Amino acid sequence: MLEISEDLPPTQQAILWATQYPCENCLLPRLQTIDQLSTFMERRQAQTFIALCWSARVAGYDDPLYSRLKDKSISRNFYDWAHLKTSYLEALWGLCQILAPRMADDLRELGHEDIACLTNALFLFKAAIMEKENGNIELSFGYVEISGRKVDEALKLKAKSVKQGLSQKELRRLSNLAKGNGYRDSHFMSLLSFMVFKNLKSRAVMAQFELFNLAAANLWEKEATMARKNGCWGWNNGVKIAGSQTSVYTPVLSES
């Protein structure tokens, strides 16, 4: 992995760390197929594009992806998604910055000085990205069928839960959709949510949490549309599979 100097400003370190996941040290030795390696490289390339966008925003430079959009080397869907993902990571970074000192203080009160010393914003940020990005690749190690229609519906309900709230019927539907389709609970995001709950009286925490939730909802809406367009797909022990409307899954022809 890239050696990132601690002398760099924290935000610049966070941007560079975003390019390091999915983690090559954790995952590359375990990848066995071309499908897995291609997916790994695609995810890393996407993270690099997002880091470019983030760096440009921080420095006040022009949009680094616009020329790629104009020459059609990236699609409009990817262009929009990359900018929404950048906004999400910016908001996540802000949330980690405001929660890390509080989490460290709580750990010290519990007598965990050794863990508290490691608990800073970069530690939290890296852990959140690693869980998410590594998880996308780890799906490939087993068998999973993913319905684009169901992912689309689930993500739209998640976005609606942030922007408008859900009825009891919608909450039950979201719970059912979360079963299967490659869905994994985010242990790290549950931890951050717990820390937010502990600091409900802090206006600064709540304001940043609202920004983060809005950025997440906007990203989910875009990913919902993209999921529906991608149709049905999945993994069978390292081999990418495509699904028909009747949910019959076969290896992707180009990789068979």
ChimeraX commands (.cxc) that place a marker at each C-alpha (Angstrom):
marker #1 position 0.00,0.00,0.00 radius 0.5
marker #1 position 1.02,3.62,-0.50 radius 0.5
marker #1 position 3.12,5.17,2.25 radius 0.5
marker #1 position 1.21,8.28,3.34 radius 0.5
marker #1 position 3.22,10.90,5.20 radius 0.5
marker #1 position 1.82,12.01,8.53 radius 0.5
marker #1 position 3.29,15.45,7.79 radius 0.5
marker #1 position 0.52,16.07,5.26 radius 0.5
marker #1 position -2.60,17.96,6.39 radius 0.5
marker #1 position -5.19,15.51,7.82 radius 0.5
marker #1 position -7.68,16.09,5.01 radius 0.5
marker #1 position -5.02,15.38,2.39 radius 0.5
marker #1 position -4.16,12.17,4.24 radius 0.5
marker #1 position -7.84,11.20,4.23 radius 0.5
marker #1 position -8.06,11.79,0.48 radius 0.5
marker #1 position -5.00,9.62,-0.17 radius 0.5
marker #1 position -6.28,6.88,2.13 radius 0.5
marker #1 position -9.50,6.78,0.09 radius 0.5
marker #1 position -7.43,5.53,-2.86 radius 0.5
marker #1 position -6.07,2.58,-0.86 radius 0.5
marker #1 position -9.34,0.64,-0.59 radius 0.5
marker #1 position -10.33,-2.04,-1.39 radius 0.5
marker #1 position -7.19,-3.10,0.46 radius 0.5
marker #1 position -4.59,-4.84,-1.70 radius 0.5
marker #1 position -2.80,-6.34,1.32 radius 0.5
marker #1 position -6.07,-7.81,2.65 radius 0.5
marker #1 position -7.56,-9.00,-0.60 radius 0.5
marker #1 position -5.14,-9.47,-3.51 radius 0.5
marker #1 position -3.59,-12.70,-2.13 radius 0.5
marker #1 position -7.10,-14.16,-1.87 radius 0.5
marker #1 position -8.29,-13.31,-5.40 radius 0.5
marker #1 position -8.39,-16.37,-7.65 radius 0.5
marker #1 position -10.19,-15.33,-10.85 radius 0.5
marker #1 position -10.03,-12.69,-13.57 radius 0.5
marker #1 position -13.54,-11.59,-12.58 radius 0.5
marker #1 position -12.41,-10.87,-9.04 radius 0.5
marker #1 position -9.26,-9.05,-10.12 radius 0.5
marker #1 position -11.17,-6.95,-12.66 radius 0.5
marker #1 position -13.72,-5.96,-10.03 radius 0.5
marker #1 position -10.95,-5.11,-7.57 radius 0.5
marker #1 position -9.21,-2.86,-10.11 radius 0.5
marker #1 position -12.49,-1.20,-11.10 radius 0.5
marker #1 position -13.21,-0.34,-7.45 radius 0.5
marker #1 position -9.72,1.03,-6.91 radius 0.5
marker #1 position -9.97,3.11,-10.11 radius 0.5
marker #1 position -13.30,4.52,-8.97 radius 0.5
marker #1 position -11.78,5.48,-5.62 radius 0.5
marker #1 position -8.94,7.25,-7.45 radius 0.5
marker #1 position -11.40,9.30,-9.50 radius 0.5
marker #1 position -13.24,10.25,-6.30 radius 0.5
marker #1 position -9.97,11.30,-4.67 radius 0.5
marker #1 position -9.22,13.51,-7.68 radius 0.5
marker #1 position -12.61,15.21,-7.30 radius 0.5
marker #1 position -12.09,15.71,-3.58 radius 0.5
marker #1 position -8.60,17.11,-4.04 radius 0.5
marker #1 position -9.87,19.54,-6.67 radius 0.5
marker #1 position -12.62,20.77,-4.36 radius 0.5
marker #1 position -10.17,21.33,-1.51 radius 0.5
marker #1 position -7.69,23.17,-3.74 radius 0.5
marker #1 position -10.34,25.11,-5.66 radius 0.5
marker #1 position -9.36,23.56,-9.01 radius 0.5
marker #1 position -11.64,22.82,-11.95 radius 0.5
marker #1 position -13.60,19.57,-12.07 radius 0.5
marker #1 position -11.02,16.89,-13.04 radius 0.5
marker #1 position -13.66,14.52,-14.44 radius 0.5
marker #1 position -15.43,16.91,-16.78 radius 0.5
marker #1 position -12.99,16.41,-19.66 radius 0.5
marker #1 position -13.39,12.64,-19.30 radius 0.5
marker #1 position -17.16,13.07,-19.49 radius 0.5
marker #1 position -16.89,15.24,-22.61 radius 0.5
marker #1 position -14.66,12.77,-24.44 radius 0.5
marker #1 position -16.95,9.93,-23.30 radius 0.5
marker #1 position -14.23,7.99,-21.49 radius 0.5
marker #1 position -16.63,7.89,-18.53 radius 0.5
marker #1 position -20.42,7.76,-18.58 radius 0.5
marker #1 position -22.79,10.42,-17.28 radius 0.5
marker #1 position -23.98,7.95,-14.65 radius 0.5
marker #1 position -20.45,7.38,-13.38 radius 0.5
marker #1 position -19.67,11.10,-13.47 radius 0.5
marker #1 position -22.71,11.96,-11.35 radius 0.5
marker #1 position -22.08,9.03,-9.01 radius 0.5
marker #1 position -18.41,10.00,-8.49 radius 0.5
marker #1 position -19.36,13.51,-7.41 radius 0.5
marker #1 position -22.09,12.26,-5.08 radius 0.5
marker #1 position -19.65,9.73,-3.59 radius 0.5
marker #1 position -17.14,12.54,-3.11 radius 0.5
marker #1 position -19.73,14.56,-1.20 radius 0.5
marker #1 position -20.50,11.47,0.89 radius 0.5
marker #1 position -16.84,10.95,1.80 radius 0.5
marker #1 position -16.41,14.64,2.62 radius 0.5
marker #1 position -19.38,14.43,4.98 radius 0.5
marker #1 position -18.11,11.17,6.47 radius 0.5
marker #1 position -14.71,12.76,7.08 radius 0.5
marker #1 position -16.39,15.68,8.83 radius 0.5
marker #1 position -18.37,13.27,11.01 radius 0.5
marker #1 position -15.24,11.32,11.93 radius 0.5
marker #1 position -13.46,14.54,12.85 radius 0.5
marker #1 position -16.18,15.66,15.22 radius 0.5
marker #1 position -16.82,12.24,16.81 radius 0.5
marker #1 position -13.25,10.96,17.24 radius 0.5
marker #1 position -12.34,13.14,20.26 radius 0.5
marker #1 position -15.59,12.21,21.99 radius 0.5
marker #1 position -15.04,8.53,21.35 radius 0.5
marker #1 position -11.47,8.73,22.66 radius 0.5
marker #1 position -12.70,10.45,25.84 radius 0.5
marker #1 position -15.30,7.71,26.39 radius 0.5
marker #1 position -12.64,5.03,26.00 radius 0.5
marker #1 position -10.39,6.73,28.53 radius 0.5
marker #1 position -13.25,6.89,31.00 radius 0.5
marker #1 position -13.64,3.13,30.57 radius 0.5
marker #1 position -9.93,2.61,31.21 radius 0.5
marker #1 position -8.94,1.81,27.62 radius 0.5
marker #1 position -6.12,4.34,27.27 radius 0.5
marker #1 position -4.27,2.18,24.72 radius 0.5
marker #1 position -7.26,2.13,22.35 radius 0.5
marker #1 position -8.08,5.78,23.02 radius 0.5
marker #1 position -4.60,6.78,21.84 radius 0.5
marker #1 position -5.33,5.17,18.46 radius 0.5
marker #1 position -8.80,6.67,18.11 radius 0.5
marker #1 position -8.55,9.70,15.86 radius 0.5
marker #1 position -10.45,10.93,12.82 radius 0.5
marker #1 position -8.19,9.18,10.30 radius 0.5
marker #1 position -8.49,5.88,12.16 radius 0.5
marker #1 position -12.29,6.09,12.06 radius 0.5
marker #1 position -12.36,7.22,8.43 radius 0.5
marker #1 position -10.07,4.42,7.24 radius 0.5
marker #1 position -12.07,1.81,9.16 radius 0.5
marker #1 position -15.34,3.00,7.60 radius 0.5
marker #1 position -13.99,2.90,4.04 radius 0.5
marker #1 position -12.24,-0.44,4.51 radius 0.5
marker #1 position -15.40,-2.12,5.78 radius 0.5
marker #1 position -17.43,-0.84,2.84 radius 0.5
marker #1 position -14.96,-1.31,0.00 radius 0.5
marker #1 position -13.51,-4.62,1.19 radius 0.5
marker #1 position -17.04,-5.91,1.71 radius 0.5
marker #1 position -17.87,-5.36,-1.96 radius 0.5
marker #1 position -15.02,-7.66,-2.98 radius 0.5
marker #1 position -15.58,-10.20,-0.21 radius 0.5
marker #1 position -19.00,-10.95,-1.70 radius 0.5
marker #1 position -17.17,-12.64,-4.56 radius 0.5
marker #1 position -15.77,-15.39,-2.32 radius 0.5
marker #1 position -19.14,-17.10,-1.94 radius 0.5
marker #1 position -22.44,-17.44,-3.77 radius 0.5
marker #1 position -24.80,-14.48,-3.94 radius 0.5
marker #1 position -27.61,-13.44,-6.26 radius 0.5
marker #1 position -28.30,-9.70,-6.50 radius 0.5
marker #1 position -31.51,-8.35,-7.98 radius 0.5
marker #1 position -31.07,-4.85,-9.37 radius 0.5
marker #1 position -34.80,-4.21,-8.96 radius 0.5
marker #1 position -34.73,-5.09,-5.26 radius 0.5
marker #1 position -31.54,-3.09,-4.62 radius 0.5
marker #1 position -33.15,-0.14,-6.39 radius 0.5
marker #1 position -36.22,-0.36,-4.17 radius 0.5
marker #1 position -34.19,-0.80,-0.97 radius 0.5
marker #1 position -31.90,2.15,-1.65 radius 0.5
marker #1 position -34.80,4.42,-2.53 radius 0.5
marker #1 position -36.53,3.48,0.73 radius 0.5
marker #1 position -33.30,4.18,2.65 radius 0.5
marker #1 position -33.07,7.60,0.99 radius 0.5
marker #1 position -36.72,8.30,1.74 radius 0.5
marker #1 position -36.17,7.35,5.40 radius 0.5
marker #1 position -33.69,10.24,5.62 radius 0.5
marker #1 position -35.56,12.82,3.58 radius 0.5
marker #1 position -39.19,12.11,4.49 radius 0.5
marker #1 position -39.43,9.21,6.88 radius 0.5
marker #1 position -41.03,5.80,6.32 radius 0.5
marker #1 position -44.37,4.31,7.22 radius 0.5
marker #1 position -44.49,1.09,9.24 radius 0.5
marker #1 position -45.31,-0.79,6.04 radius 0.5
marker #1 position -42.29,0.70,4.29 radius 0.5
marker #1 position -40.05,-0.10,7.25 radius 0.5
marker #1 position -41.13,-3.75,7.09 radius 0.5
marker #1 position -40.54,-3.79,3.34 radius 0.5
marker #1 position -37.05,-2.34,3.77 radius 0.5
marker #1 position -36.26,-4.93,6.42 radius 0.5
marker #1 position -37.33,-7.74,4.07 radius 0.5
marker #1 position -35.35,-6.31,1.15 radius 0.5
marker #1 position -32.23,-6.12,3.31 radius 0.5
marker #1 position -32.23,-9.91,3.60 radius 0.5
marker #1 position -29.98,-11.23,0.86 radius 0.5
marker #1 position -29.01,-9.24,-2.25 radius 0.5
marker #1 position -25.48,-8.90,-0.93 radius 0.5
marker #1 position -26.61,-6.67,1.94 radius 0.5
marker #1 position -24.33,-6.52,4.96 radius 0.5
marker #1 position -24.82,-4.63,8.18 radius 0.5
marker #1 position -22.20,-1.91,8.64 radius 0.5
marker #1 position -20.77,-2.48,12.10 radius 0.5
marker #1 position -18.70,0.64,11.86 radius 0.5
marker #1 position -21.59,2.87,10.82 radius 0.5
marker #1 position -23.59,1.42,13.71 radius 0.5
marker #1 position -20.78,2.56,16.01 radius 0.5
marker #1 position -20.82,6.07,14.56 radius 0.5
marker #1 position -24.61,6.20,14.91 radius 0.5
marker #1 position -24.27,5.15,18.54 radius 0.5
marker #1 position -21.80,7.98,19.14 radius 0.5
marker #1 position -24.20,10.44,17.52 radius 0.5
marker #1 position -26.99,9.17,19.77 radius 0.5
marker #1 position -24.77,9.78,22.81 radius 0.5
marker #1 position -24.22,13.36,21.68 radius 0.5
marker #1 position -27.75,14.39,20.74 radius 0.5
marker #1 position -27.39,17.61,22.74 radius 0.5
marker #1 position -24.43,18.76,20.65 radius 0.5
marker #1 position -25.58,21.07,17.88 radius 0.5
marker #1 position -22.29,20.63,16.04 radius 0.5
marker #1 position -22.61,16.83,16.04 radius 0.5
marker #1 position -26.23,16.90,14.93 radius 0.5
marker #1 position -25.54,19.42,12.17 radius 0.5
marker #1 position -22.73,17.28,10.74 radius 0.5
marker #1 position -24.82,14.13,11.09 radius 0.5
marker #1 position -27.61,15.77,9.09 radius 0.5
marker #1 position -25.13,16.73,6.37 radius 0.5
marker #1 position -23.83,13.17,6.30 radius 0.5
marker #1 position -27.32,11.66,6.12 radius 0.5
marker #1 position -28.30,13.96,3.26 radius 0.5
marker #1 position -25.13,13.12,1.32 radius 0.5
marker #1 position -25.79,9.41,1.92 radius 0.5
marker #1 position -29.41,9.71,0.76 radius 0.5
marker #1 position -28.41,11.53,-2.44 radius 0.5
marker #1 position -25.83,8.83,-3.16 radius 0.5
marker #1 position -28.32,6.03,-2.48 radius 0.5
marker #1 position -30.82,7.53,-4.94 radius 0.5
marker #1 position -28.19,7.54,-7.68 radius 0.5
marker #1 position -27.00,4.02,-6.84 radius 0.5
marker #1 position -30.62,2.84,-6.89 radius 0.5
marker #1 position -31.05,3.94,-10.50 radius 0.5
marker #1 position -27.73,2.40,-11.48 radius 0.5
marker #1 position -28.63,-0.88,-9.77 radius 0.5
marker #1 position -31.88,-1.18,-11.71 radius 0.5
marker #1 position -30.06,-0.56,-14.99 radius 0.5
marker #1 position -27.47,-3.22,-14.12 radius 0.5
marker #1 position -30.21,-5.85,-13.80 radius 0.5
marker #1 position -29.59,-9.14,-12.02 radius 0.5
marker #1 position -26.09,-10.36,-11.30 radius 0.5
marker #1 position -24.06,-12.09,-8.63 radius 0.5
marker #1 position -21.07,-14.22,-7.71 radius 0.5
marker #1 position -20.41,-17.95,-7.67 radius 0.5
marker #1 position -17.10,-18.56,-5.86 radius 0.5
marker #1 position -15.15,-15.96,-7.79 radius 0.5
marker #1 position -17.05,-16.24,-11.07 radius 0.5
marker #1 position -19.33,-13.35,-11.96 radius 0.5
marker #1 position -22.81,-14.48,-12.95 radius 0.5
marker #1 position -25.63,-12.72,-14.77 radius 0.5
marker #1 position -29.32,-13.28,-14.10 radius 0.5
marker #1 position -32.32,-13.31,-16.39 radius 0.5
marker #1 position -35.78,-11.98,-15.65 radius 0.5
marker #1 position -36.66,-15.45,-14.40 radius 0.5
marker #1 position -33.74,-15.34,-11.93 radius 0.5
marker #1 position -31.83,-18.07,-13.76 radius 0.5
marker #1 position -28.17,-17.27,-13.18 radius 0.5
marker #1 position -25.35,-18.26,-15.57 radius 0.5
marker #1 position -21.67,-17.25,-15.84 radius 0.5
marker #1 position -21.07,-13.97,-17.62 radius 0.5
marker #1 position -20.31,-15.02,-21.23 radius 0.5
marker #1 position -17.20,-12.89,-21.59 radius 0.5
marker #1 position -15.64,-14.59,-18.56 radius 0.5
marker #1 position -16.74,-18.20,-19.16 radius 0.5
marker link #1:1,2 radius 0.2
marker link #1:2,3 radius 0.2
marker link #1:3,4 radius 0.2
marker link #1:4,5 radius 0.2
marker link #1:5,6 radius 0.2
marker link #1:6,7 radius 0.2
marker link #1:7,8 radius 0.2
marker link #1:8,9 radius 0.2
marker link #1:9,10 radius 0.2
marker link #1:10,11 radius 0.2
marker link #1:11,12 radius 0.2
marker link #1:12,13 radius 0.2
marker link #1:13,14 radius 0.2
marker link #1:14,15 radius 0.2
marker link #1:15,16 radius 0.2
marker link #1:16,17 radius 0.2
marker link #1:17,18 radius 0.2
marker link #1:18,19 radius 0.2
marker link #1:19,20 radius 0.2
marker link #1:20,21 radius 0.2
marker link #1:21,22 radius 0.2
marker link #1:22,23 radius 0.2
marker link #1:23,24 radius 0.2
marker link #1:24,25 radius 0.2
marker link #1:25,26 radius 0.2
marker link #1:26,27 radius 0.2
marker link #1:27,28 radius 0.2
marker link #1:28,29 radius 0.2
marker link #1:29,30 radius 0.2
marker link #1:30,31 radius 0.2
marker link #1:31,32 radius 0.2
marker link #1:32,33 radius 0.2
marker link #1:33,34 radius 0.2
marker link #1:34,35 radius 0.2
marker link #1:35,36 radius 0.2
marker link #1:36,37 radius 0.2
marker link #1:37,38 radius 0.2
marker link #1:38,39 radius 0.2
marker link #1:39,40 radius 0.2
marker link #1:40,41 radius 0.2
marker link #1:41,42 radius 0.2
marker link #1:42,43 radius 0.2
marker link #1:43,44 radius 0.2
marker link #1:44,45 radius 0.2
marker link #1:45,46 radius 0.2
marker link #1:46,47 radius 0.2
marker link #1:47,48 radius 0.2
marker link #1:48,49 radius 0.2
marker link #1:49,50 radius 0.2
marker link #1:50,51 radius 0.2
marker link #1:51,52 radius 0.2
marker link #1:52,53 radius 0.2
marker link #1:53,54 radius 0.2
marker link #1:54,55 radius 0.2
marker link #1:55,56 radius 0.2
marker link #1:56,57 radius 0.2
marker link #1:57,58 radius 0.2
marker link #1:58,59 radius 0.2
marker link #1:59,60 radius 0.2
marker link #1:60,61 radius 0.2
marker link #1:61,62 radius 0.2
marker link #1:62,63 radius 0.2
marker link #1:63,64 radius 0.2
marker link #1:64,65 radius 0.2
marker link #1:65,66 radius 0.2
marker link #1:66,67 radius 0.2
marker link #1:67,68 radius 0.2
marker link #1:68,69 radius 0.2
marker link #1:69,70 radius 0.2
marker link #1:70,71 radius 0.2
marker link #1:71,72 radius 0.2
marker link #1:72,73 radius 0.2
marker link #1:73,74 radius 0.2
marker link #1:74,75 radius 0.2
marker link #1:75,76 radius 0.2
marker link #1:76,77 radius 0.2
marker link #1:77,78 radius 0.2
marker link #1:78,79 radius 0.2
marker link #1:79,80 radius 0.2
marker link #1:80,81 radius 0.2
marker link #1:81,82 radius 0.2
marker link #1:82,83 radius 0.2
marker link #1:83,84 radius 0.2
marker link #1:84,85 radius 0.2
marker link #1:85,86 radius 0.2
marker link #1:86,87 radius 0.2
marker link #1:87,88 radius 0.2
marker link #1:88,89 radius 0.2
marker link #1:89,90 radius 0.2
marker link #1:90,91 radius 0.2
marker link #1:91,92 radius 0.2
marker link #1:92,93 radius 0.2
marker link #1:93,94 radius 0.2
marker link #1:94,95 radius 0.2
marker link #1:95,96 radius 0.2
marker link #1:96,97 radius 0.2
marker link #1:97,98 radius 0.2
marker link #1:98,99 radius 0.2
marker link #1:99,100 radius 0.2
marker link #1:100,101 radius 0.2
marker link #1:101,102 radius 0.2
marker link #1:102,103 radius 0.2
marker link #1:103,104 radius 0.2
marker link #1:104,105 radius 0.2
marker link #1:105,106 radius 0.2
marker link #1:106,107 radius 0.2
marker link #1:107,108 radius 0.2
marker link #1:108,109 radius 0.2
marker link #1:109,110 radius 0.2
marker link #1:110,111 radius 0.2
marker link #1:111,112 radius 0.2
marker link #1:112,113 radius 0.2
marker link #1:113,114 radius 0.2
marker link #1:114,115 radius 0.2
marker link #1:115,116 radius 0.2
marker link #1:116,117 radius 0.2
marker link #1:117,118 radius 0.2
marker link #1:118,119 radius 0.2
marker link #1:119,120 radius 0.2
marker link #1:120,121 radius 0.2
marker link #1:121,122 radius 0.2
marker link #1:122,123 radius 0.2
marker link #1:123,124 radius 0.2
marker link #1:124,125 radius 0.2
marker link #1:125,126 radius 0.2
marker link #1:126,127 radius 0.2
marker link #1:127,128 radius 0.2
marker link #1:128,129 radius 0.2
marker link #1:129,130 radius 0.2
marker link #1:130,131 radius 0.2
marker link #1:131,132 radius 0.2
marker link #1:132,133 radius 0.2
marker link #1:133,134 radius 0.2
marker link #1:134,135 radius 0.2
marker link #1:135,136 radius 0.2
marker link #1:136,137 radius 0.2
marker link #1:137,138 radius 0.2
marker link #1:138,139 radius 0.2
marker link #1:139,140 radius 0.2
marker link #1:140,141 radius 0.2
marker link #1:141,142 radius 0.2
marker link #1:142,143 radius 0.2
marker link #1:143,144 radius 0.2
marker link #1:144,145 radius 0.2
marker link #1:145,146 radius 0.2
marker link #1:146,147 radius 0.2
marker link #1:147,148 radius 0.2
marker link #1:148,149 radius 0.2
marker link #1:149,150 radius 0.2
marker link #1:150,151 radius 0.2
marker link #1:151,152 radius 0.2
marker link #1:152,153 radius 0.2
marker link #1:153,154 radius 0.2
marker link #1:154,155 radius 0.2
marker link #1:155,156 radius 0.2
marker link #1:156,157 radius 0.2
marker link #1:157,158 radius 0.2
marker link #1:158,159 radius 0.2
marker link #1:159,160 radius 0.2
marker link #1:160,161 radius 0.2
marker link #1:161,162 radius 0.2
marker link #1:162,163 radius 0.2
marker link #1:163,164 radius 0.2
marker link #1:164,165 radius 0.2
marker link #1:165,166 radius 0.2
marker link #1:166,167 radius 0.2
marker link #1:167,168 radius 0.2
marker link #1:168,169 radius 0.2
marker link #1:169,170 radius 0.2
marker link #1:170,171 radius 0.2
marker link #1:171,172 radius 0.2
marker link #1:172,173 radius 0.2
marker link #1:173,174 radius 0.2
marker link #1:174,175 radius 0.2
marker link #1:175,176 radius 0.2
marker link #1:176,177 radius 0.2
marker link #1:177,178 radius 0.2
marker link #1:178,179 radius 0.2
marker link #1:179,180 radius 0.2
marker link #1:180,181 radius 0.2
marker link #1:181,182 radius 0.2
marker link #1:182,183 radius 0.2
marker link #1:183,184 radius 0.2
marker link #1:184,185 radius 0.2
marker link #1:185,186 radius 0.2
marker link #1:186,187 radius 0.2
marker link #1:187,188 radius 0.2
marker link #1:188,189 radius 0.2
marker link #1:189,190 radius 0.2
marker link #1:190,191 radius 0.2
marker link #1:191,192 radius 0.2
marker link #1:192,193 radius 0.2
marker link #1:193,194 radius 0.2
marker link #1:194,195 radius 0.2
marker link #1:195,196 radius 0.2
marker link #1:196,197 radius 0.2
marker link #1:197,198 radius 0.2
marker link #1:198,199 radius 0.2
marker link #1:199,200 radius 0.2
marker link #1:200,201 radius 0.2
marker link #1:201,202 radius 0.2
marker link #1:202,203 radius 0.2
marker link #1:203,204 radius 0.2
marker link #1:204,205 radius 0.2
marker link #1:205,206 radius 0.2
marker link #1:206,207 radius 0.2
marker link #1:207,208 radius 0.2
marker link #1:208,209 radius 0.2
marker link #1:209,210 radius 0.2
marker link #1:210,211 radius 0.2
marker link #1:211,212 radius 0.2
marker link #1:212,213 radius 0.2
marker link #1:213,214 radius 0.2
marker link #1:214,215 radius 0.2
marker link #1:215,216 radius 0.2
marker link #1:216,217 radius 0.2
marker link #1:217,218 radius 0.2
marker link #1:218,219 radius 0.2
marker link #1:219,220 radius 0.2
marker link #1:220,221 radius 0.2
marker link #1:221,222 radius 0.2
marker link #1:222,223 radius 0.2
marker link #1:223,224 radius 0.2
marker link #1:224,225 radius 0.2
marker link #1:225,226 radius 0.2
marker link #1:226,227 radius 0.2
marker link #1:227,228 radius 0.2
marker link #1:228,229 radius 0.2
marker link #1:229,230 radius 0.2
marker link #1:230,231 radius 0.2
marker link #1:231,232 radius 0.2
marker link #1:232,233 radius 0.2
marker link #1:233,234 radius 0.2
marker link #1:234,235 radius 0.2
marker link #1:235,236 radius 0.2
marker link #1:236,237 radius 0.2
marker link #1:237,238 radius 0.2
marker link #1:238,239 radius 0.2
marker link #1:239,240 radius 0.2
marker link #1:240,241 radius 0.2
marker link #1:241,242 radius 0.2
marker link #1:242,243 radius 0.2
marker link #1:243,244 radius 0.2
marker link #1:244,245 radius 0.2
marker link #1:245,246 radius 0.2
marker link #1:246,247 radius 0.2
marker link #1:247,248 radius 0.2
marker link #1:248,249 radius 0.2
marker link #1:249,250 radius 0.2
marker link #1:250,251 radius 0.2
marker link #1:251,252 radius 0.2
marker link #1:252,253 radius 0.2
marker link #1:253,254 radius 0.2
marker link #1:254,255 radius 0.2
marker link #1:255,256 radius 0.2
view
